[in-house]
Amino acid sequence: MIKKRDIVTCVILSIVTCGLYGIYWFISLTDDVRAVSGDERLSGGKCFLLTLITCGIYGIYWAYLIGKAMMQVNKNNNDNSLLYLILQIFGLGIVTYCLVQNDLNAIADEKESK
């Protein structure tokens, strides 16, 4: 079961906590995408640790992976992996988080309505 999160609240908490909530959001977001896509490469803790160890380089690959995983889940088959990759390269990873969270919220809404 994925958790529906308010995007604005997550961004504000990430700023107010100097990024600590952003780390939690990254891990939770990755685990939620893993839950809906079934992609075993996506583990929140592992992805965060690898991003930390590689000084952010793995985070760029993570953005691409998340985009591919979400493409498999979304019914409209939009491949946003390149967009997520570019955002991550330019230091706008929080925008990637927001876009992925928006897609996850839509999936959660869809499951609630069934």
Residue pairs with C-beta under 8 A, 6 or more apart in sequence:
1 35
2 32
2 35
2 36
2 104
2 107
2 108
2 111
3 28
3 32
3 108
4 104
4 105
4 108
4 109
5 25
5 28
5 101
5 104
5 105
7 98
7 101
7 102
7 105
10 21
10 25
10 97
10 98
10 101
11 94
11 98
13 21
13 25
14 21
14 22
14 25
14 94
22 94
22 97
23 48
25 97
25 101
26 44
26 47
26 48
26 51
26 97
27 44
27 45
27 47
27 48
28 44
29 44
29 66
29 97
29 100
29 101
29 104
30 42
30 43
30 44
30 47
30 48
30 62
30 66
31 42
31 43
31 44
32 104
33 39
33 42
33 66
33 69
33 70
33 73
33 100
33 104
34 40
34 42
34 43
34 44
34 69
36 73
36 104
36 107
37 69
37 70
37 72
37 73
39 65
39 69
39 72
41 65
42 65
42 66
42 69
47 58
47 62
50 58
50 62
51 57
51 58
51 59
51 62
59 88
59 93
60 85
60 88
60 89
62 88
63 81
63 84
63 85
63 87
63 88
63 93
63 96
64 81
64 82
64 84
64 85
65 81
66 81
66 84
66 96
66 100
67 79
67 80
67 81
67 82
67 83
67 84
67 85
68 79
68 81
70 80
70 100
70 103
71 77
71 78
71 79
71 80
71 81
73 103
73 107
74 103
80 99
83 99
84 96
84 99
84 100
87 93
87 95
87 96
88 96
